Amino acid sequence: MTTDQRIRFLVKPAVFVLCLGPLAWIIGRALTIGLGANPIEYSNRYLGDWALRFILIALAVTPGREILGWSWLARLRRMLGLFAFAYVVLHVLSYVGLDQFFDWWAIGGEILKRQYITVGMIAVTLLIPLAITSTNGMVRRMGGRAWQRLHRLAYVIGMLGCLHFYMMVKSDTREPIIYASILACLLGYRLIAAGRRRLARNRRNTPQPA
């Protein structure tokens, strides 16, 4: 079996099943021992946590590929990004359907009144075009550079997600600070790597003395 076949038939299906794990866990818990005294808050918080985790995991693919030398990791990035979007959608549906019972007037008022919800909805809105343009066809249609510029919004979305989490918890901010620190490391690595590539290009383009 070639490397391409192992990734296609073994690695990708295994990662797909692992990504479904958090959803399967909460469904299993809901059907067995329940979700505690406030199941709606529990499910909303749980799905939001995993949405942010998947955003960070997707952002970690490129640094992981470059640091470890595992080029095949790049082939998992789209799947991980779409799972991040899926968990974000489930998080929003949990809030809209279970918490607010699709009361759109109340939801609109909450978005305007509560700043952490405003920040969260901005992040969701920015994530939608990234999910829509995740196909190979959209990459070709947009062009590689335009597509890359658009998908840099993933870091902005990650920042907004961390801010949303921080503003929501109010007291115990340790977990959102941990996520924000991870995001800062990923962004710092990206900036350093981009600076090194730019420096290398400048050196190649600089005429050498005779």
N, C-alpha and C positions, 0 to 999 in steps of 0.2 A: 504494500500500500504506500503510495507516494505521500509526501507532506501535504499536498493540496487535498488529497482524498481524506487524510486523517483529520484535517481541519474541517472539511465539509461534512463528513459523516460521523465524526466522533466529537471533536472539540465544540463545534457550533451547537449540536443538539444538547450536549452536556451543559453548556453555558445557558442555553435557552431554558432548560429544566431548572437550573439553579436560580435563574431570574424569576421564575414562577414560584419559587419556594416561599418568599414572604407572603404572597397572596394566598397560597395554599394553606399556610400556617394560620393566618387569621380566620380564614373560612372554617378550617377544622376546629379552631378554638371556639368560634361562634356557635358551631353546631354541637359542641360537647360541653365544655365547662363554662362557656359564656365569656363575655368581655368586661366583666366587672360591674361596679355600681353604675357607671355612666358609659354604656357601650358605644354611644354615638361619639362622644369625645374621644374615647379610646381608639376607635377605628379611624377617625379623622386624623388624630395625632400620629397613629401608627403608619398610615399611608403617606402622610406628609414627610415623616422621617425617612421612609424608604425612597420617596421621590427625590429628596435631596441627596441621599446616599448614592443613588444611581446616577445623578448628575455628576457627582464628584468622581465616581468610578469611570464614567465615560470620558471625563476630562483627564483622567490619569492614564488613559491608554497610550497616548503619544509619548509622554515622559517614560512610561514603563517600557515601551517598545525601544526607545533610544537608549535608555540606561541598561536594560537587560540584553539588548541585541536581538529581541524576539520580533522579527518583522511581521509575523503572522498575527500579532495582537491587533494590528490595524484593521484586520478583517472582522473583528468583533465590535469595533467602535460604533457602527451604525446600529447594530442590534441593541447594544447597551444604551445608546441614545434614545432609541425608540421605546425601550422599556422605561427609561426615565420619564419620557412623555406619557406613557401609559399610566404610571403610578401617579403622576401629577394629575391626570384626568380623573383617576379614581379618587384622589384626595379632594378634588373640586366637587365631584359628584357626591361624595360623602357629605361635604358641607352643604351643597345646594339641595340634595334630596333628603338626607337623613336629618340634618340639623335644621334647615330652613323650610323643608317640605315644598320646595319649588315656589316659594312666595317671592316673586321677583321684585316687588316693591320693597319688601323687607331686605332682600339681598342687596339691592341698589343702595338703600340707606346705610347698611352695614359697611359697604365698600367705601362710601364717602365719610362715614363717621369713624371707623376704626382704621388707623393708619397701617397696622400690620396686615389687614386684609387688602387694603389698597396696594401695598407693596407686593403682596402675593399675587394679586390679579394682574399687575403689570408684568411680573415674571412669567405668568401663564400666557399672556398675550404675546410676549416676545418669543416664547418657545414654540408657538404654533407654526410660524413660517419655517423654523428649523426642521420641524417634523415633516412639513409638506415638501420641502426641498431635499429630503434625505435620499432620494432615489438616484441611480446613475443617470437616468434621463434628464433629471433636473440639473445635475452637475454639468452635463454636456450643453443643455439649453442656456444655462446662466454663464458658463465659462468658469474655469477653475479659480481664477483670482476673485471674481465677484462672489462665487460660492464660498470661498474661504473667508472673505470679509464678512459675509452674512453670518457664518457659523462661529465667528469670534464672539458673537453675542452670547454664546454658551457661558463665557466667563462672567458677563454681566448678569445673566440669569442666575448663575451660582451665587454671586454677591447678593442679589435680591432675595434669593432663597434663604441664605444665612441671616440676612437682616430681618426677613419675615419671621424666622424662627426665634431670633433674639428678642424681637419686639413682642412676640406672642407669649413667651415663657415668663417674662417680667422679673422673676426672682432668681431661680436657679439657672444661670446662664452658661454653665460649664459646657453643656453639650453643643449649643450653637457656636460657642467660642472655639471648641475643638474643630468643628466643621469649617469655620472661617479660617482657622490656622492651616488646615489641610489645603483649602482653596488658595490661600496666600502662597503656600509652598509651590503648588502647581503653576500658578500664575508667574511666580518668581522664576521658576525653571524655564517656563516658556520665554520670558523676556530675556533671560541670560542666553538661552540657546539661539534666539533670534539675533541677539547682538553678536554672538560668535559667528553666525552664518554671514551676517552683513560685513563683519570685519574680514572674514575669509574672502568674500567676493571683492572687497576693495583691494586686498592684497594681490589677488589675481589680475585685477584690472590696472594696477599701478605699474607703469613701465619700469623695467629694471635698468639700473645704470650700466652703461657700456663698460 
